Amino acid sequence: MAHNDDEQGRPKTLAEKIDKLFKSIRRSGEPEATYREVANAIVARGGTISASYIWQLRTGVKDNPTMRHLQALADYFGISPAYFLDEDKSKEIDSQLDHLVAVRDSGVRTMALRAAGLSPAGLQIVNDLIEREHQRERDLIEREHEREHDIQAAGGETGSSSAGQD
């Protein structure tokens, strides 16, 4: 489950929220917008902001923007400015951003579209299947690592005993 808090339970900082917007809101296969692109788009809409100021906000160098700047960023990314100010709204939008990122992947998008209309019980079955497949793949990777380790260990022993025979 996506949360708007970090691992220690503290609310996300303004910088973390802006960073998430940059990472989340873009087309599939396209890179993140540049600071210059965002600044130019805001200026084209009548706002005033510089690329360097956006960078400062995203990296936490600056953390007290004007409401005008928050509104301009919110408008650019297509979200409510409440994302920056209200923790409940921020958590709600954060969850939507997590969903957007997941759906952006074409395989996930196709699966999500096919799951649309399933009953809650049907969705739970799909979720359980996905979780089991994740576990199966993790187990396969772990077994492969163990096998590689065993081969290396056996090769090391063989190499040392062969060396003594020469």
Backbone as CSV, one residue per row, in Angstrom:
resi,resn,N_x,N_y,N_z,CA_x,CA_y,CA_z,C_x,C_y,C_z
1,MET,0.851,-1.172,0.000,0.000,0.000,0.000,0.893,1.229,0.000
2,ALA,0.589,2.184,-0.852,1.397,3.389,-0.955,1.030,4.349,0.178
3,HIS,2.035,4.955,0.745,1.809,5.932,1.805,2.564,7.198,1.467
4,ASN,2.107,8.295,2.038,2.768,9.550,1.811,3.810,9.820,2.884
5,ASP,4.066,8.849,3.734,5.057,8.986,4.786,6.278,8.176,4.398
6,ASP,7.431,8.581,4.904,8.634,7.789,4.637,8.681,6.620,5.600
7,GLU,9.795,5.893,5.586,9.914,4.703,6.416,9.813,5.023,7.914
8,GLN,10.194,6.211,8.315,10.124,6.578,9.727,8.755,7.139,10.114
9,GLY,7.826,7.225,9.155,6.487,7.699,9.450,6.319,9.205,9.380
10,ARG,7.351,9.920,8.963,7.213,11.370,8.874,6.585,11.742,7.527
11,PRO,5.840,12.840,7.465,5.273,13.263,6.182,6.387,13.572,5.189
12,LYS,6.077,13.398,3.906,7.056,13.713,2.870,7.337,15.206,2.848
13,THR,8.557,15.541,2.523,8.932,16.944,2.397,8.426,17.485,1.068
14,LEU,8.436,18.789,0.936,8.069,19.421,-0.327,8.967,18.898,-1.439
15,ALA,10.252,18.786,-1.183,11.195,18.295,-2.192,10.824,16.882,-2.633
16,GLU,10.482,16.017,-1.697,10.106,14.647,-2.035,8.825,14.614,-2.873
17,LYS,7.894,15.494,-2.553,6.646,15.545,-3.315,6.903,16.022,-4.740
18,ILE,7.714,17.053,-4.891,8.027,17.551,-6.237,8.796,16.499,-7.017
19,ASP,9.724,15.835,-6.365,10.477,14.774,-7.017,9.534,13.681,-7.520
20,LYS,8.566,13.318,-6.706,7.616,12.285,-7.106,6.808,12.725,-8.317
21,LEU,6.446,14.003,-8.363,5.711,14.502,-9.522,6.545,14.369,-10.796
22,PHE,7.802,14.771,-10.735,8.680,14.656,-11.896,8.799,13.205,-12.346
23,LYS,8.962,12.304,-11.391,9.148,10.892,-11.725,7.864,10.221,-12.196
24,SER,6.733,10.677,-11.703,5.463,10.006,-11.978,4.730,10.526,-13.207
25,ILE,4.740,11.820,-13.402,3.889,12.406,-14.430,4.698,12.640,-15.697
26,ARG,4.669,11.616,-16.535,5.310,11.656,-17.849,4.728,10.521,-18.661
27,ARG,4.912,10.589,-19.964,4.404,9.531,-20.839,5.324,8.312,-20.782
28,SER,4.748,7.160,-21.028,5.513,5.917,-21.046,6.621,6.011,-22.083
29,GLY,7.822,5.628,-21.683,8.957,5.632,-22.591,9.620,6.982,-22.757
30,GLU,9.056,8.022,-22.179,9.650,9.352,-22.283,10.393,9.694,-20.992
31,PRO,11.445,10.502,-21.118,12.170,10.901,-19.901,11.365,11.917,-19.091
32,GLU,11.834,12.142,-17.881,11.217,13.179,-17.049,11.350,14.529,-17.755
33,ALA,10.414,15.417,-17.464,10.518,16.784,-17.973,11.761,17.425,-17.362
34,THR,12.392,18.296,-18.110,13.536,19.027,-17.569,13.022,20.229,-16.786
35,TYR,13.874,20.773,-15.955,13.505,21.974,-15.199,13.187,23.106,-16.164
36,ARG,13.949,23.199,-17.241,13.739,24.245,-18.252,12.374,24.076,-18.909
37,GLU,11.995,22.836,-19.250,10.691,22.592,-19.873,9.550,22.997,-18.940
38,VAL,9.670,22.643,-17.686,8.623,22.986,-16.715,8.551,24.503,-16.545
39,ALA,9.690,25.148,-16.372,9.717,26.608,-16.202,9.134,27.303,-17.433
40,ASN,9.539,26.858,-18.623,9.028,27.478,-19.852,7.519,27.324,-19.972
41,ALA,7.002,26.154,-19.623,5.559,25.929,-19.689,4.818,26.821,-18.696
42,ILE,5.376,26.985,-17.514,4.741,27.844,-16.506,4.768,29.291,-16.960
43,VAL,5.893,29.726,-17.491,6.010,31.108,-17.983,5.048,31.333,-19.154
44,ALA,4.916,30.339,-20.038,4.010,30.463,-21.183,2.557,30.629,-20.734
45,ARG,2.250,30.136,-19.552,0.891,30.276,-18.997,0.744,31.552,-18.178
46,GLY,1.780,32.384,-18.167,1.700,33.653,-17.451,2.332,33.643,-16.078
47,GLY,2.943,32.528,-15.688,3.591,32.441,-14.386,5.022,32.950,-14.440
48,THR,5.633,33.044,-13.286,7.042,33.438,-13.212,7.766,32.454,-12.304
49,ILE,8.698,31.728,-12.909,9.514,30.777,-12.165,10.708,30.431,-13.035
50,SER,11.815,30.129,-12.420,13.004,29.763,-13.194,13.297,28.277,-13.044
51,ALA,14.037,27.748,-13.999,14.447,26.342,-13.944,15.291,26.093,-12.703
52,SER,16.167,27.033,-12.376,17.032,26.828,-11.210,16.221,26.826,-9.908
53,TYR,15.165,27.633,-9.847,14.337,27.648,-8.646,13.579,26.318,-8.499
54,ILE,13.106,25.787,-9.623,12.433,24.487,-9.580,13.418,23.426,-9.083
55,TRP,14.650,23.464,-9.585,15.679,22.523,-9.125,15.898,22.673,-7.620
56,GLN,15.972,23.928,-7.145,16.171,24.168,-5.713,15.027,23.596,-4.881
57,LEU,13.798,23.732,-5.379,12.653,23.167,-4.656,12.700,21.646,-4.664
58,ARG,13.031,21.065,-5.804,13.055,19.607,-5.913,14.149,18.977,-5.068
59,THR,15.262,19.665,-4.927,16.387,19.110,-4.169,16.376,19.525,-2.702
60,GLY,15.450,20.382,-2.308,15.351,20.796,-0.916,16.240,21.961,-0.537
61,VAL,16.946,22.534,-1.498,17.772,23.711,-1.218,16.875,24.856,-0.765
62,LYS,15.722,24.986,-1.413,14.689,25.954,-1.006,13.464,25.140,-0.613
63,ASP,12.775,25.602,0.429,11.599,24.838,0.862,10.437,25.700,1.322
64,ASN,10.432,26.971,0.923,9.351,27.857,1.331,8.870,28.692,0.144
65,PRO,8.302,28.029,-0.874,7.864,28.778,-2.055,6.593,29.564,-1.766
66,THR,6.310,30.487,-2.653,5.058,31.231,-2.532,3.907,30.346,-2.983
67,MET,2.725,30.716,-2.596,1.536,29.982,-3.034,1.428,30.054,-4.556
68,ARG,1.843,31.161,-5.121,1.814,31.328,-6.574,2.683,30.272,-7.262
69,HIS,3.855,29.998,-6.690,4.732,28.974,-7.263,4.130,27.576,-7.101
70,LEU,3.564,27.295,-5.943,2.933,25.993,-5.728,1.766,25.792,-6.691
71,GLN,0.976,26.848,-6.879,-0.161,26.777,-7.808,0.333,26.519,-9.229
72,ALA,1.402,27.203,-9.624,1.947,27.026,-10.976,2.456,25.600,-11.179
73,LEU,3.159,25.055,-10.189,3.642,23.673,-10.288,2.466,22.694,-10.329
74,ALA,1.482,22.914,-9.487,0.307,22.053,-9.464,-0.406,22.090,-10.816
75,ASP,-0.563,23.290,-11.384,-1.208,23.413,-12.693,-0.410,22.674,-13.757
76,TYR,0.906,22.824,-13.735,1.741,22.159,-14.731,1.564,20.640,-14.653
77,PHE,1.600,20.088,-13.446,1.521,18.641,-13.280,0.079,18.122,-13.264
78,GLY,-0.893,19.033,-13.298,-2.290,18.626,-13.367,-2.838,18.064,-12.076
79,ILE,-2.374,18.589,-10.956,-2.857,18.133,-9.651,-3.390,19.326,-8.862
80,SER,-4.027,19.028,-7.760,-4.499,20.076,-6.857,-3.322,20.632,-6.063
81,PRO,-3.273,21.951,-5.847,-2.203,22.499,-5.000,-2.284,21.985,-3.562
82,ALA,-3.411,21.400,-3.195,-3.553,20.818,-1.854,-2.540,19.701,-1.641
83,TYR,-2.026,19.111,-2.724,-1.004,18.069,-2.611,0.178,18.549,-1.782
84,PHE,0.510,19.821,-1.912,1.655,20.383,-1.214,1.320,20.827,0.211
85,LEU,0.045,21.015,0.519,-0.333,21.682,1.763,-1.134,20.830,2.739
86,ASP,-1.953,19.924,2.238,-2.864,19.153,3.075,-2.424,17.687,3.074
87,GLU,-2.067,17.154,4.239,-1.529,15.793,4.303,-2.528,14.734,3.833
88,ASP,-3.811,14.895,4.177,-4.795,13.912,3.723,-4.909,13.929,2.201
89,LYS,-5.000,15.117,1.631,-5.076,15.247,0.176,-3.778,14.759,-0.463
90,SER,-2.674,15.039,0.182,-1.372,14.612,-0.319,-1.295,13.091,-0.394
91,LYS,-1.771,12.406,0.625,-1.768,10.941,0.634,-2.658,10.393,-0.477
92,GLU,-3.793,11.027,-0.671,-4.724,10.598,-1.720,-4.082,10.745,-3.107
93,ILE,-3.480,11.893,-3.360,-2.843,12.134,-4.659,-1.626,11.231,-4.820
94,ASP,-0.878,11.032,-3.751,0.283,10.144,-3.805,-0.135,8.738,-4.231
95,SER,-1.230,8.259,-3.703,-1.742,6.947,-4.071,-2.108,6.916,-5.553
96,GLN,-2.718,7.990,-6.041,-3.065,8.076,-7.455,-1.803,8.096,-8.325
97,LEU,-0.770,8.777,-7.852,0.495,8.811,-8.599,1.123,7.424,-8.655
98,ASP,1.065,6.687,-7.545,1.590,5.322,-7.538,0.845,4.463,-8.556
99,HIS,-0.451,4.638,-8.610,-1.263,3.890,-9.567,-0.895,4.291,-10.999
100,LEU,-0.705,5.572,-11.231,-0.329,6.061,-12.552,0.979,5.433,-13.015
101,VAL,1.957,5.378,-12.133,3.250,4.782,-12.480,3.077,3.307,-12.828
102,ALA,2.274,2.607,-12.050,2.059,1.187,-12.312,1.354,0.971,-13.643
103,VAL,0.377,1.788,-13.930,-0.395,1.636,-15.155,0.415,2.068,-16.378
104,ARG,1.376,2.934,-16.191,2.174,3.419,-17.317,2.912,2.272,-18.007
105,ASP,3.279,1.259,-17.252,3.921,0.090,-17.846,2.878,-0.639,-18.681
106,SER,3.184,-0.890,-19.954,2.176,-1.430,-20.873,1.629,-2.777,-20.424
107,GLY,2.470,-3.647,-19.897,1.979,-4.938,-19.425,1.011,-4.777,-18.277
108,VAL,1.333,-3.892,-17.380,0.448,-3.643,-16.241,-0.834,-2.980,-16.727
109,ARG,-0.713,-2.074,-17.690,-1.884,-1.383,-18.224,-2.851,-2.401,-18.832
110,THR,-2.309,-3.324,-19.623,-3.150,-4.334,-20.255,-3.847,-5.185,-19.203
111,MET,-3.099,-5.582,-18.179,-3.684,-6.396,-17.121,-4.760,-5.609,-16.373
112,ALA,-4.498,-4.347,-16.101,-5.473,-3.529,-15.376,-6.749,-3.375,-16.193
113,LEU,-6.613,-3.166,-17.499,-7.793,-3.025,-18.338,-8.605,-4.319,-18.365
114,ARG,-7.902,-5.444,-18.403,-8.600,-6.728,-18.426,-9.271,-7.012,-17.090
115,ALA,-8.733,-6.478,-16.001,-9.300,-6.715,-14.667,-10.479,-5.794,-14.372
116,ALA,-10.628,-4.748,-15.172,-11.729,-3.809,-14.950,-13.052,-4.556,-15.004
117,GLY,-13.883,-4.309,-14.034,-15.187,-4.937,-13.998,-15.248,-6.231,-13.199
118,LEU,-14.084,-6.732,-12.772,-14.105,-7.922,-11.933,-14.684,-7.585,-10.564
119,SER,-15.283,-8.569,-9.956,-15.812,-8.387,-8.609,-14.649,-8.224,-7.630
120,PRO,-14.905,-7.708,-6.427,-13.832,-7.639,-5.435,-13.181,-9.000,-5.194
121,ALA,-13.973,-10.068,-5.187,-13.413,-11.406,-4.989,-12.512,-11.777,-6.169
122,GLY,-12.929,-11.447,-7.374,-12.123,-11.722,-8.552,-10.824,-10.932,-8.538
123,LEU,-10.890,-9.677,-8.141,-9.682,-8.853,-8.033,-8.732,-9.425,-6.992
124,GLN,-9.277,-9.953,-5.896,-8.437,-10.547,-4.861,-7.733,-11.789,-5.394
125,ILE,-8.419,-12.568,-6.198,-7.801,-13.753,-6.798,-6.641,-13.341,-7.700
126,VAL,-6.867,-12.307,-8.526,-5.800,-11.813,-9.409,-4.629,-11.309,-8.579
127,ASN,-4.920,-10.565,-7.528,-3.875,-10.049,-6.651,-3.079,-11.187,-6.020
128,ASP,-3.782,-12.223,-5.558,-3.118,-13.384,-4.951,-2.225,-14.097,-5.960
129,LEU,-2.706,-14.240,-7.190,-1.900,-14.871,-8.238,-0.618,-14.079,-8.506
130,ILE,-0.749,-12.784,-8.560,0.418,-11.934,-8.799,1.405,-12.073,-7.650
131,GLU,0.912,-12.064,-6.440,1.798,-12.206,-5.283,2.505,-13.562,-5.289
132,ARG,1.769,-14.622,-5.625,2.392,-15.948,-5.698,3.466,-15.982,-6.786
133,GLU,3.208,-15.335,-7.921,4.198,-15.309,-8.997,5.441,-14.518,-8.569
134,HIS,5.239,-13.400,-7.877,6.389,-12.654,-7.339,7.230,-13.547,-6.436
135,GLN,6.577,-14.287,-5.556,7.294,-15.165,-4.638,8.013,-16.275,-5.395
136,ARG,7.351,-16.858,-6.393,7.971,-17.917,-7.194,9.235,-17.392,-7.881
137,GLU,9.167,-16.183,-8.444,10.337,-15.623,-9.123,11.449,-15.288,-8.137
138,ARG,11.090,-14.803,-6.953,12.117,-14.545,-5.927,12.795,-15.847,-5.526
139,ASP,12.003,-16.921,-5.377,12.562,-18.233,-5.016,13.494,-18.748,-6.113
140,LEU,13.095,-18.581,-7.379,13.955,-19.005,-8.494,15.289,-18.271,-8.474
141,ILE,15.245,-16.983,-8.250,16.470,-16.187,-8.197,17.346,-16.639,-7.044
142,GLU,16.726,-16.884,-5.892,17.490,-17.352,-4.730,18.135,-18.707,-4.998
143,ARG,17.387,-19.626,-5.604,17.954,-20.942,-5.932,19.094,-20.820,-6.937
144,GLU,18.970,-19.912,-7.909,20.034,-19.711,-8.895,21.297,-19.176,-8.210
145,HIS,21.112,-18.248,-7.278,22.269,-17.723,-6.533,22.929,-18.833,-5.706
146,GLU,22.111,-19.661,-5.072,22.662,-20.779,-4.290,23.421,-21.741,-5.190
147,ARG,22.872,-22.031,-6.378,23.523,-22.933,-7.327,24.863,-22.356,-7.774
148,GLU,24.884,-21.068,-8.090,26.137,-20.428,-8.494,27.158,-20.487,-7.366
149,HIS,26.696,-20.283,-6.140,27.582,-20.350,-4.977,28.151,-21.755,-4.818
150,ASP,27.292,-22.775,-4.969,27.745,-24.163,-4.854,28.768,-24.499,-5.936
151,ILE,28.545,-24.024,-7.152,29.478,-24.284,-8.261,30.829,-23.625,-7.971
152,GLN,30.774,-22.381,-7.487,32.018,-21.671,-7.162,32.757,-22.381,-6.037
153,ALA,32.013,-22.823,-5.034,32.650,-23.518,-3.912,33.267,-24.832,-4.376
154,ALA,32.565,-25.566,-5.205,33.099,-26.837,-5.718,34.287,-26.586,-6.625
155,GLY,34.211,-25.562,-7.442,35.317,-25.221,-8.335,36.540,-24.800,-7.555
156,GLY,36.347,-24.101,-6.471,37.467,-23.668,-5.640,38.170,-24.844,-5.013
157,GLU,37.386,-25.834,-4.543,37.986,-27.024,-3.941,38.711,-27.858,-4.994
158,THR,38.073,-28.009,-6.166,38.684,-28.796,-7.233,39.966,-28.144,-7.697
159,GLY,39.909,-26.811,-7.823,41.106,-26.078,-8.271,42.262,-26.257,-7.313
160,SER,42.008,-26.244,-6.012,43.103,-26.360,-5.058,43.651,-27.779,-5.009
161,SER,42.763,-28.791,-5.146,43.269,-30.154,-5.115,43.979,-30.512,-6.420
162,SER,43.549,-29.929,-7.550,44.226,-30.166,-8.827,45.601,-29.549,-8.818
163,ALA,45.703,-28.407,-8.211,46.972,-27.706,-8.185,48.019,-28.554,-7.479
164,GLY,47.627,-29.293,-6.462,48.565,-30.130,-5.723,49.001,-31.340,-6.529
165,GLN,48.223,-31.748,-7.544,48.543,-32.932,-8.327,49.561,-32.631,-9.426
166,ASP,49.729,-31.394,-9.822,50.660,-31.060,-10.913,52.069,-31.141,-10.515
